[in-house]
Amino acid sequence: MIVEWDPARPRKKITGMIKDVLSNGGIVAYPTDTVYGMGCDLFNIKAIRKLYTSKRLDEKRALSIICRDFKDISNYAIMSDAAFELLRECLPGPYTFVLKARKIMPKLLMTEKKEVGIRIPGHPVPLALAELIERPIINTSARISGEEFLTDPRQIEKSFKETVDIVIDGGIVLSGPSTVIRLLDDTIEVLREGKGSLKKILP
């Protein structure tokens, strides 16, 4: 099902429907400031496994999470003072920061080094989704592993009709993936150069 949803002027019926889907283990596809994402409740392992299966993604490949704000980040990941300053400079924005995960994080979402990818996108929809269920949501790109990013909500609905319960229509999203930065012991490591400028990251 494709729906239109503006968090600034939300329709009560659609908002309730989206919240019910996320709260009951469903999957939602949504626009971001990079590419269309797919996500579910951070703590619903069954839904997370369904995401992996639908994308044909190896479960050893950790998924990132979308946080509402910096308080959310501190609940799920460990930030040094230096890391906090860098994140504050870049977020909200098209970046994913890989940080040391706290024990509250489901093991399925951590890397082998017990890290987690964190996003605060510069787009109102994914932030509002996390706000609806009052905790982070999973974030993974809307595409089959190894294939092109899906840019049209109708393509997403067709490709994931057995998996995605709701597609939030954000129009055609012709963008690129986020820039991925690992921050460990205050060491900056660029894992993927994407939409986010490295000028804010590298000295």
Steps between C-alpha positions, in 0.01 A plus 500: 500500500631843401398792721571872516610617844629842599614506865442877509135448405431136580165342429382316809389183319825458305711583805318237707542245223876558476543486877304172519714345226827590673372405847377161380811382319427639156739663253476851358684648201567873520687787332816640659754767414701235312303208352174324586537296815323200646460453870324350798502508878854475636401226746286279276746229399241317287444814291875560472557145372219556249687808376819300453315228310310738273820685405695171461747645744747301710414534869868566569444836329399734782214744445501859623237675711328837474505703820279798580768708669831488687336370817382202295853445368648502850250234608615256231861593425807634678620847403819665620504879528686522168252268330208702635645821359546343155149352498356833609676662203362249249155397626225515397646414161597233245747317724512166679734489799626163621546512877555254783161354587350488846373170640138599437555450126374168358803285410358441153556868420858523622814438302746236621678782682174590682451821306182656366425741216313812609303746285307821563382580147425851382149394404185525713340165413750249649540718811123509544480121462744456789300755698179303441632193683728699733816310411732457201394318187712281276645665192602311187478606137198400293663259259592135452860444610737569211236670286426866429327727753125525440406863444124477445248399771310294242817302423547433871142382545533265203841361597416448869125434485538189719707684761429871528166588658503873424698714256503869589497698176779756489499530121795395287817506709805532276781523750788293629577301812628656820866551573605238758755593765639275774588685821693278736739633765459839330654360182315599183471231231303560181324172412297639209498839332145592416276804498644653818800726435830392647597864554315491831676177599864517400741768624 
